[in-house]
């Protein structure tokens, strides 16, 4: 999922009911990181309940940018267990839903280009980090606001060489379209 997503559903089969001789049962949910430490950056609703109340829950993913470190994604495990409501509160084995949360796509910066005389070596154009994601395509326009058209010959390579294009004299603006994980693609 993309960081910031909410209303993502998870569920288990069979509502918590009454088991003889143990009495009423409930589902209890939590979220842990890769070290199995409980974390609060994924919000679950509800986190526990009897009957079918907590059989199905929704999750909202709000990972702080600093949590990603230098990675494009983090993994969280949404866990659920069924337990007796009354002492001694015996629990079932835990069921886990591992979820990869992608850092939001960031367009980074473009370097290269500049004013050139016709026939001159235009050098290269490079998409730079700290953008997060991978290049999906390159686009070109005659005005900074577009409209932009795909440059199929550039593919997803980085850097690219505008000298490979047959351009008439004029102003051109080149941009990369970038996507990280399941997050939206941005120019």
C-alpha positions, 0 to 999 in steps of 0.5 A: 500500500502507499503511505497515507492510505486509509480504509484498507480492510483485513479480516478473519473467518468465523466470528469470535463466539462462545467456546465451551467450557471457556466462555465468550471469546474476542478478537484482539488486533495489533501492529508490529514492525520487523522486530515484532515491536508494537508500533502506533504508525498504523491505526486499526479500527476497531482493535478488539471486540466480541462477536463479529464486531472485530472480525473485520477491521480497517487500517490507516497507514501513517508512517513518518518519513524518518521511519523509512530511513534510506529505504523506499518502503517498510514492512508492518505486520497486522496481527490478530488472535482470538482469546477468552474474554475472562481469565485466564484469557487464553489465546489462539496462535497469532495470524499475521498479515504482512504489509509493505508500505511504500514511501510516497513518490517524490519527483526529485530534481532534473539536472542538465540541459540549458541553452544550446546552439543548434547542432551543439552537444546537448549533454545529458539530462539526469533525474536525481534523488532525493526523489523516491521511486523509479522512472516510468517514462520521459516526456517532452514539451515546448512550454514548461506547463505542457502539454507533454508527450512521451519520449518512447526512445528514452525508455526508463534509462537515466541519464538520457541524451537529448542529442538522440532526438531530432528537435527543431530549433526552439525551447524544450522541457524534459521531465521524468515520470516517477513511481514508488511501489503502489503509490501514484505516478507523478511527473 
